[in-house]
Amino acid sequence: MLNIKIPGLVILAFALYATGFCCGYEKPAGVHNPETALDSLIKRAEKNKNNADSLLNYISELKKFGQADKTAVVYTEYYTAQYASLKADFYKSMQMAVLSLNDAQKWKISKLLPAIYALIGNLHKENTNYPMAFIAAEKGLYAAKQNKDTAQIIDLLGIKAMFKRGYSLHFNLPVDKDSSLDLRLQGLKLAESNPKYERLCIPFYDNIAQHYNFVKDYAKAKYFAQKGIALALKYNQKRSLTYSYSSIGQAYYHTGDRKRGMDYLKKALQITIELKQPYRKMELYDEISGCYESSSDYKQAFFYLTKFRWLVDSLQVRTNEKQLGELQIKYETAKKDEALALLNQAALQKNRQLKWLFCGVLLFLLFTVILVYLYGVIREKNKELTTSNVQINEQSSKLQVLMKELHHRVKNNLQIVSSLLSLQASRVADTEALNVLKASKQRIEAMSIIHNSLYQRDNANKVDMKKFLPILLSNISESFGINREDIDISMEILIDDIDVDIAMPLGLIINEWITNIYKHAYKNSGLRPFMGIRVFHENGRVKLTITDNGIGMSMAVWESPHQSFGIKLVKILAKQIGGVCHVANNGGTTIELDIPYIK
């Protein structure tokens, strides 16, 4: 039998089931406010949130409360996300889950936060992005503790355990490295401590039975599955019953009672068909096929495997996984933009005392532009003098000395300003202002390196890129406290000298992009950092490529009209030298710059 598995597929239904009791919707002890029509509707929706047809009706009822009722709006968004997940439309589910999270936070509807985080964690897990899944679970657990809701805490313990189990299966970790069983037993103990949490025991019984089936302790698997069946029947939890029947069916099948085991598995399949949940049906086809394969009944195994494959294709599982990855990037970028907006708002209130400093920096940049303009004028005069007689050649030599002196003075002035910025930075407590000062200092040092290079050369018009770029990279790395041993760097410089009017903006572009990589690219990437830099001359053009293996920059960030100053500066400088700039996101970020340049 061919062993075809989709990462995270086997445990998805447990994740979706587990979110069924995240909200709890209990009134705190001692509070006796009369129940509203909306409260009653939400309670009924919670009990039926794993039944797609019923849930669709409740969503329609919630919409009748209109946009004025913020609680109804947020619950409508959340249940729409839940409905989409039941229908295996994970891309839409993530869209609606993120929308409900933003609105719940904005309107302070904290009761629903644990359930939303649980659903978002499940969707990240389905994309095998376990770091993000764990973060969502931790945030959900924290929100549940803030709510002081024991039911939510119990549920999030189960969610966290499920993610740990999926992580172990995905990376084939040994059983003794899987800590999910301890978390499940901890959550089950808490659920069994009070009869009012009895229904929350069901997913724990099902998941613990599944664990014991995996380690071939079939006696314990039967024990916990039977407890799950009893409660699922008591509370009419049909979806949960499919997991209990599946677990006990596999236990009986693998201990020799194959007929009884297969009867349970097919009962689970029949309930799933009645509930119209194709994703759960796909999982059961896979489990039934596995049982037949273990007993060498390859005809039946192939029959159910064929059904499984057909559902995998029809549900577009692989397409969903890819779309979730793309939406995840958009979601993370949106959260970063939101956090940045909050920081900017706080900075406007705290940093009025620093306005004079920013004005000074702007005046300095204006002074630098004037110097560069004067330098261009001197350079043009130099070209005219080189075509004249000996006397003019002598004047040209003097002009070269003057230009070198100019570069020397500009370099000194830039270093003075850099020192002033460093001194001011040591007295600034605000993080945002400190970051602005550090970025300005780094840009000034990049220009200082170029002027220092020109001062030391006989030809004061050309910059030696093979010397300039390693020094620039070293300075940037040092400013971020990064050692060369901590990052793999490939630097390929296939061009020698470049005119300073190209080298200056090119150097600033490289400074901005490498700074951006160090700031953002390697956060939560989980990979050893890599950066590749290539500069070469081809067909009358200078080409620059910088590549990293970080988390990748969203195209929305690159194209946004509200992009960061660094990105705006890159685009302005590229336009200034007639260059074409292109950014691609493919397992990291790549920037390509194409500049017209004739030697």
Stockholm file with secondary structure:
# STOCKHOLM 1.0

chainA/1-599         MLNIKIPGLVILAFALYATGFCCGYEKPAGVHNPETALDSLIKRAEKNKNNADSLLNYISELKKFGQADKTAVVYTEYYTAQYASLKADFYKSMQMAVLSLNDAQKWKISKLLPAIYALIGNLHKENTNYPMAFIAAEKGLYAAKQNKDTAQIIDLLGIKAMFKRGYSLHFNLPVDKDSSLDLRLQGLKLAESNPKYERLCIPFYDNIAQHYNFVKDYAKAKYFAQKGIALALKYNQKRSLTYSYSSIGQAYYHTGDRKRGMDYLKKALQITIELKQPYRKMELYDEISGCYESSSDYKQAFFYLTKFRWLVDSLQVRTNEKQLGELQIKYETAKKDEALALLNQAALQKNRQLKWLFCGVLLFLLFTVILVYLYGVIREKNKELTTSNVQINEQSSKLQVLMKELHHRVKNNLQIVSSLLSLQASRVADTEALNVLKASKQRIEAMSIIHNSLYQRDNANKVDMKKFLPILLSNISESFGINREDIDISMEILIDDIDVDIAMPLGLIINEWITNIYKHAYKNSGLRPFMGIRVFHENGRVKLTITDNGIGMSMAVWESPHQSFGIKLVKILAKQIGGVCHVANNGGTTIELDIPYIK
#=GR chainA/1-599 SS CCCCCCTTCTTHHHHHHHGGGSCCCCCCTTCCCCCCHHHHHHHHHHHTTTCHHHHHHHHHHHHTTCTTCHHHHHHHHHHHHHHHHHTTCHHHHHHHHHHHHHHHHHTTCGGGHHHHHHHHHHHHHHTTCHHHHHHHHHHHHHHHHHHTCHHHHHHHHHHHHHHHHHHHHHTTCCGGGCCHHHHHHHHHHHHTTSGGGGGGHHHHHHHHHHHHHHTTCHHHHHHHHHHHHHHHHHTTCHHHHHHHHHHHHHHHHHTTCHHHHHHHHHHHHHHHHHHTCHHHHHHHHHHHHHHHHHTTCHHHHHHHHHHHHHHHHHTTHHHHHHHHHHHHHHHHHHHHHHHHHHHHHHHHHHCGGGHHHHHHHHHHHHHHHHHHHHHHHHHHHHHHHTTSCHHHHHHHHHHHHHHHHHHHHHHHHHHHHHHHHHHHHTTCCCHHHHHHHHHHHHHHHHHHHHHHHHHTSSSTTEEEHHHHHHHHHHHHHHHTTCCGGGSEEEEEECCCEEEHHHHHHHHHHHHHHHHHIIIIITTTCCSCCEEEEEEEEETTEEEEEEEECSSCCCHHHHHCTTCCHHHHHHHHHHHHTTCEEEEEESSSEEEEEEEECCC
#=GC SS_cons         CCCCCCTTCTTHHHHHHHGGGSCCCCCCTTCCCCCCHHHHHHHHHHHTTTCHHHHHHHHHHHHTTCTTCHHHHHHHHHHHHHHHHHTTCHHHHHHHHHHHHHHHHHTTCGGGHHHHHHHHHHHHHHTTCHHHHHHHHHHHHHHHHHHTCHHHHHHHHHHHHHHHHHHHHHTTCCGGGCCHHHHHHHHHHHHTTSGGGGGGHHHHHHHHHHHHHHTTCHHHHHHHHHHHHHHHHHTTCHHHHHHHHHHHHHHHHHTTCHHHHHHHHHHHHHHHHHHTCHHHHHHHHHHHHHHHHHTTCHHHHHHHHHHHHHHHHHTTHHHHHHHHHHHHHHHHHHHHHHHHHHHHHHHHHHCGGGHHHHHHHHHHHHHHHHHHHHHHHHHHHHHHHTTSCHHHHHHHHHHHHHHHHHHHHHHHHHHHHHHHHHHHHTTCCCHHHHHHHHHHHHHHHHHHHHHHHHHTSSSTTEEEHHHHHHHHHHHHHHHTTCCGGGSEEEEEECCCEEEHHHHHHHHHHHHHHHHHIIIIITTTCCSCCEEEEEEEEETTEEEEEEEECSSCCCHHHHHCTTCCHHHHHHHHHHHHTTCEEEEEESSSEEEEEEEECCC
//
